[in-house]
Amino acid sequence: MWLETSGWLHLDQGGDSGTGEYSLMALDYLSWTGDVPLFKARYLKLATQAAEFFMHHFKNTSEDGRVMVWPAQVLESYWCTFDPPSQSFVNCCANDSPTISGMMTLFEKLLQLPPDIVTPQETAAWKAFRDNLLPALPLDAAGNIAPAKILSTGSHNSEGPELFAIHPHRVFTVGREVASNTNISIGRNTVASSAWAKSGNSGWNYGINAMALIGDSMGAAAALLERVLMSPAAGYRFPAFAPHLQDFDPSADHFANMNRALQEMLIQSGEDGFFNPTIVLFPAWPCEWDVSFKLWGTLNTTVEVVYAGGKLLSLLVEPSNRASSVKWASCI
């Protein structure tokens, strides 16, 4: 039943194997462009087939009658063991938070799709699965996000699976808090208590992204400045590469995560549908920092801001009919 030949990826449905992430990127295409015909022609199936997999692949149920994500592993850290004599998995994880948080965002956004591109039968099936069978996000004794409901023994490396519900799956974000009054305290407390988020700030480490999305302006700003000071990799024409940091030389992740975090400090989606989604400004921006920027938001909207001396000097939203969808998280 191996889904990958590499032990790092065998049963990882929430991380490197990408099911939650690639389906979310497919749906993000529609959020950002509003291009329904192209989305329907090229990307819709990526999301709907991911949903079909989640709805039908896992055969076991928990004591509450909901699906049990088993056999599973937690990213590259906690693996199953395959027992050759019995030809079965032993010492497996169950209900890992990366996979479950990916499902949470996937089914939420599928149910927000325009009714003319999905069938009533699909919508009913997605809603029934989300409401009745989708497992709850596992929490630890302190009420923070846990890596999994059941962990296998021993870790192969150090990652931050508890952060996946924030980045990349965006279940808890300041954008949601501002747009829909969503309670994001679980995500905020999880980032604050995550030793992994603060243990390293280079390459693919995504603590910086989680801090930006959850509104930790001081933490995100410190991590941003630390990354800025990294010198480019020597011997490469393109200066956006960093030196060898984790898996390969040069690192394409280091400055990419930095740039994404910078944008998420300035602008986030409200994650509130495809028709007129909210754009939230300054969700994690230190208000004492001056800034001038022009960035793309959802639904082909550009936002241009000049902010200095603790005051908003100018704001231009194009197209202008989207101005009412722009909200501020802080600093004004």
Summary of the structure (lengths in Angstrom):
residues: 332
radius of gyration: 20.5
end to end distance: 54.6
largest distance: 70.4
contacts: 1104
relative contact order: 0.10
helix: 39%
strand: 16%
